[in-house]
Amino acid sequence: MPRRSRQRRHRPDPSTFPLERLRDRMSSYIYGNITVLAVAIAVSPEQIEHGAAVLTVLATAVLTYLAHVLSHVVAHAIGDTGDDEEHRETVGAILRDANPIATSGLIPAVLYAVAWAGWLPAPWAQTAAIVILVVRIGLVGVFLQRFSGRRPSFLGLWGGIVLAAVAFAIGLVKVLLTH
């Protein structure tokens, strides 16, 4: 089987998603990136150099994913008809739609692992992780337009930039108030 068709089978076209699933997935993407951004801001260069930051970022992403899935599974019990097949489909959709939370920590974890190995200075790895997470959040405006069937525009990009600034402020305030 050619590689291209295999990828398409595992990555469905977002435009074919039901609206609620697309909303849940976007919510997970934003939430996961903001949560990991706060951790990326909070870790110290010493934690990066000693490898603790890799575990901190990965644990944050995975545990946030699990908490999100648990809360959604419980919430979806409201109005449950008792149909086991419907329940399995719902749980499967919840697991898949929460994936952006889990994957939000991958790039920062790789950057911190590279710094831990001594191939990159810790402050550079931390700065790169923060910038990448802010850029990921900043692209949300363009994604929203694309998923809504509109062509990406400057207004969508501007909205994403504002969202990224707000997300950075949330991450920074979270670090200041909780660490």
Buried (B, 14 or more C-beta within 10 A) or exposed (E): EEEEEEEEEEEEEEEEBEEEBBEBBBBBBBBBBBBBBBBBBBBEBEBBBEBBBBEBBBEBBEEBBEEBBEEBBEEBEEEEEEEEEEBEEBBEBBBBBBBBBBBBBEBBBBBBBBBBEEEBEBEBBBEBBBEBBBEBBBBBBBBBBBBEEEEBEEEBBEBBBEBBEEBBEBBBEBBEEEE
